[in-house]
Amino acid sequence: MEGEIINKVSNSALKVFDLEDYYPENPRMELDISQWLFHGFVLKEKEFRSALKDFDWVTFKDAYVALSCSTDAILPSWAFMLVSSYLQPIAKKVFLGDLNHLESSIYQDILNDIDYSVYDNLPVIIKGCAKKPIPDEAYVLATRKLMAHARSIMFGEACSAVPIFKKKS
């Protein structure tokens, strides 16, 4: 048929790798442990343990939780370990750091579990323009993982892709 519009992208071997497809919808929450420190700075073990025991942890059910301390308190490692022991059975993931680093850690776990063999010797485009907060680290890790499989990697959209990698013949 003359004048028929042909979608060359859908007819090509080009595979789209969209990081948004792997975005988990679980809430991201930050837990500042300074709330359980005397004046926000001093850890009194007995009071700290008591406060953790009495805290309502259900708020963090199935959430990704970033543990932090917003003050300049000098804390022993066991303080974060103890808080983590309360969160571990409830939260989806517990991470020591801020929400940005938590997001990178979430994607690291997800991208490490993908079977990339479906991209063997194919041209791949890592989709850009995400509507969800995809950290730059996820794009870097996805590139690294795909390089072992893909014939070539581009970034962006099929209409305006930036070449990233091409396997040497």
Buried (B, 14 or more C-beta within 10 A) or exposed (E): EEEEEEEEEEEEEBBEBBBEEBBBEBBBBBBBBBEBBEEBEEBEEEEBEEBBEEBEBEEBEEBBBBBBBEBEBEBEEEBBEBBBEBBEEBBBBBBBEEBBBBBBBBBBEBBEEBEBEEBEEBBBBBBBEEEEEBBEBBBEBBBEBBBEBBBBBBBBBBEEBEEBBEEEE
